[in-house]
Amino acid sequence: MVTLLIGIKGSGKTKKLISLANEAVTKSTGNVVVIEKGAKLTYDVTHKARLIDTDQYHVSGYDVLFGFISGICAGNYDVTDIFVDSTFKICSDNMDELKEFVSKIKALADNSETNVTLLISAAKENLPEGIEAELVDL
């Protein structure tokens, strides 16, 4: 399943993501991964989740992020949840590319039985039509 946490800057998306990640750790029978740009969540996300800074691995762009997430799923069969903070900072705010990325991530999530949550800094009305994800508007 793919979930998009959407809202404009300052609407509480990161706080919600932190809460969801910490909650997932308590419920998960496997591993929880939080992907971020920079190391700003170090003290907010529980140490039981795997926190990954995309800057350390030179991840930028939708194709590279997709490959990175695919590698996480392929290398760890027991990953149950993946959270991505600041998707537009890692990739771009191009809505057509976002729609294609979400479609690919949905197929990956379904195949690997992993829940993927993406934080998107945009208003709901700015998202492309027909995006295949659960939307959580903040």
Number of C-alpha atoms within 10 A of each C-alpha: 19 24 18 21 24 21 18 14 12 10 13 13 22 18 13 14 20 18 14 15 22 19 12 21 21 12 10 13 11 13 17 24 22 22 23 21 21 16 14 10 19 13 8 12 19 17 11 12 18 14 18 18 17 18 13 10 9 12 18 19 15 20 15 14 21 18 13 17 20 16 11 15 21 12 10 13 13 17 20 22 25 25 25 24 24 19 22 20 15 22 17 14 14 12 16 12 16 20 18 15 16 21 16 14 26 20 13 20 21 13 11 18 16 21 20 24 25 23 21 25 21 17 13 16 7 8 16 13 10 7 17 17 18 12 15 14 15 14
